[in-house]
Amino acid sequence: MLDRIKRGAIAGVVTGFAVALVVFLHDLLIREPFSTPRLLGRNLLGAPVEGAAGEGGLAWVARTLVAGWEVVAYSAVHFLAFALFGVLGAWVFHSGRVRGNVLTGALFGLAVGSAMFYAGLVLVGPSFLAFPDWRLVAAMNALAGVVLVSQVVDIADPEAPPDLDSAR
């Protein structure tokens, strides 16, 4: 059981990297690198960058440092959340009730990933400033579920009965 939790957490972190990469590419396409993690980090910390006065000198340095801290803070929460997402996925797909495939992975990502994301926003409280478009959130959560299933369906449970389909 502990091995499954550990491997599920690792699969979740790998999934978190896949999602972070796609979000980074999305931000590059809209020519605003790191805008999504900065926005979510700003929500998490409740520290808007736009409040810094001036455009150059120390004000620019302060904005850059704050923006970097926002990305780091959000990234830590992001990977912890995805580790939990991976543990939940390993539990669901190894319970024997749900067969892991692309469709069930996408649905798991949409349901559990979206619930975790919006629950996180609620935990931040009414101070959240803004959040990404719901379509981006839904697409990333569906992708996360598919990537996660590709990881956890390979986690063999030594105590589980053999799969009859694989014997054919």
Contacts in CASP RR format, 6 or more apart in sequence:
PFRMAT RR
TARGET T0000
AUTHOR 0000-0000-0000
METHOD contacts of the structure
MODEL  1
MLDRIKRGAIAGVVTGFAVALVVFLHDLLIREPFSTPRLLGRNLLGAPVE
GAAGEGGLAWVARTLVAGWEVVAYSAVHFLAFALFGVLGAWVFHSGRVRG
NVLTGALFGLAVGSAMFYAGLVLVGPSFLAFPDWRLVAAMNALAGVVLVS
QVVDIADPEAPPDLDSAR
4 90 0 8 1.000
4 91 0 8 1.000
4 94 0 8 1.000
4 155 0 8 1.000
4 157 0 8 1.000
5 87 0 8 1.000
5 90 0 8 1.000
7 90 0 8 1.000
7 152 0 8 1.000
7 155 0 8 1.000
8 83 0 8 1.000
8 86 0 8 1.000
8 87 0 8 1.000
8 89 0 8 1.000
8 90 0 8 1.000
8 151 0 8 1.000
8 152 0 8 1.000
8 155 0 8 1.000
9 83 0 8 1.000
9 84 0 8 1.000
9 86 0 8 1.000
9 87 0 8 1.000
11 86 0 8 1.000
11 89 0 8 1.000
11 90 0 8 1.000
11 148 0 8 1.000
11 151 0 8 1.000
11 152 0 8 1.000
11 155 0 8 1.000
12 82 0 8 1.000
12 83 0 8 1.000
12 85 0 8 1.000
12 86 0 8 1.000
12 87 0 8 1.000
12 148 0 8 1.000
12 151 0 8 1.000
13 79 0 8 1.000
13 82 0 8 1.000
13 83 0 8 1.000
14 147 0 8 1.000
14 151 0 8 1.000
15 82 0 8 1.000
15 85 0 8 1.000
15 86 0 8 1.000
15 144 0 8 1.000
15 145 0 8 1.000
15 147 0 8 1.000
15 148 0 8 1.000
15 151 0 8 1.000
16 78 0 8 1.000
16 79 0 8 1.000
16 82 0 8 1.000
16 144 0 8 1.000
16 147 0 8 1.000
18 143 0 8 1.000
18 144 0 8 1.000
18 147 0 8 1.000
19 82 0 8 1.000
19 140 0 8 1.000
19 143 0 8 1.000
19 144 0 8 1.000
19 147 0 8 1.000
20 37 0 8 1.000
20 75 0 8 1.000
20 78 0 8 1.000
22 140 0 8 1.000
22 143 0 8 1.000
23 36 0 8 1.000
23 37 0 8 1.000
23 136 0 8 1.000
23 140 0 8 1.000
24 33 0 8 1.000
24 34 0 8 1.000
26 36 0 8 1.000
26 136 0 8 1.000
27 33 0 8 1.000
27 34 0 8 1.000
27 35 0 8 1.000
27 36 0 8 1.000
34 67 0 8 1.000
34 71 0 8 1.000
36 132 0 8 1.000
36 136 0 8 1.000
37 70 0 8 1.000
37 71 0 8 1.000
37 74 0 8 1.000
37 75 0 8 1.000
37 78 0 8 1.000
38 49 0 8 1.000
38 67 0 8 1.000
38 68 0 8 1.000
38 70 0 8 1.000
38 71 0 8 1.000
38 74 0 8 1.000
39 129 0 8 1.000
39 130 0 8 1.000
39 131 0 8 1.000
39 132 0 8 1.000
40 74 0 8 1.000
40 78 0 8 1.000
40 131 0 8 1.000
40 132 0 8 1.000
41 70 0 8 1.000
41 71 0 8 1.000
41 73 0 8 1.000
41 74 0 8 1.000
41 77 0 8 1.000
42 48 0 8 1.000
42 49 0 8 1.000
42 70 0 8 1.000
42 129 0 8 1.000
43 121 0 8 1.000
43 124 0 8 1.000
43 127 0 8 1.000
43 128 0 8 1.000
43 129 0 8 1.000
43 130 0 8 1.000
43 131 0 8 1.000
44 70 0 8 1.000
44 73 0 8 1.000
44 74 0 8 1.000
44 77 0 8 1.000
44 124 0 8 1.000
45 69 0 8 1.000
45 70 0 8 1.000
45 73 0 8 1.000
46 124 0 8 1.000
46 127 0 8 1.000
46 128 0 8 1.000
46 129 0 8 1.000
47 66 0 8 1.000
47 70 0 8 1.000
48 129 0 8 1.000
49 63 0 8 1.000
49 66 0 8 1.000
49 67 0 8 1.000
49 70 0 8 1.000
52 59 0 8 1.000
52 62 0 8 1.000
52 63 0 8 1.000
52 66 0 8 1.000
53 59 0 8 1.000
54 60 0 8 1.000
81 116 0 8 1.000
82 144 0 8 1.000
84 116 0 8 1.000
85 109 0 8 1.000
85 112 0 8 1.000
85 113 0 8 1.000
85 116 0 8 1.000
85 144 0 8 1.000
85 148 0 8 1.000
86 148 0 8 1.000
86 151 0 8 1.000
86 152 0 8 1.000
88 112 0 8 1.000
89 108 0 8 1.000
89 112 0 8 1.000
89 148 0 8 1.000
89 152 0 8 1.000
90 152 0 8 1.000
90 155 0 8 1.000
92 98 0 8 1.000
92 108 0 8 1.000
93 99 0 8 1.000
93 100 0 8 1.000
93 104 0 8 1.000
93 108 0 8 1.000
93 149 0 8 1.000
93 152 0 8 1.000
93 153 0 8 1.000
94 152 0 8 1.000
94 155 0 8 1.000
94 157 0 8 1.000
94 160 0 8 1.000
96 160 0 8 1.000
98 104 0 8 1.000
98 108 0 8 1.000
100 149 0 8 1.000
100 152 0 8 1.000
100 153 0 8 1.000
101 149 0 8 1.000
102 146 0 8 1.000
102 149 0 8 1.000
104 149 0 8 1.000
105 142 0 8 1.000
105 145 0 8 1.000
105 146 0 8 1.000
105 148 0 8 1.000
105 149 0 8 1.000
106 142 0 8 1.000
106 143 0 8 1.000
106 145 0 8 1.000
106 146 0 8 1.000
108 145 0 8 1.000
108 148 0 8 1.000
108 149 0 8 1.000
109 141 0 8 1.000
109 142 0 8 1.000
109 144 0 8 1.000
109 145 0 8 1.000
109 146 0 8 1.000
109 148 0 8 1.000
110 138 0 8 1.000
110 141 0 8 1.000
110 142 0 8 1.000
113 141 0 8 1.000
113 144 0 8 1.000
113 145 0 8 1.000
114 137 0 8 1.000
114 138 0 8 1.000
114 141 0 8 1.000
117 137 0 8 1.000
117 141 0 8 1.000
121 128 0 8 1.000
121 131 0 8 1.000
131 137 0 8 1.000
END
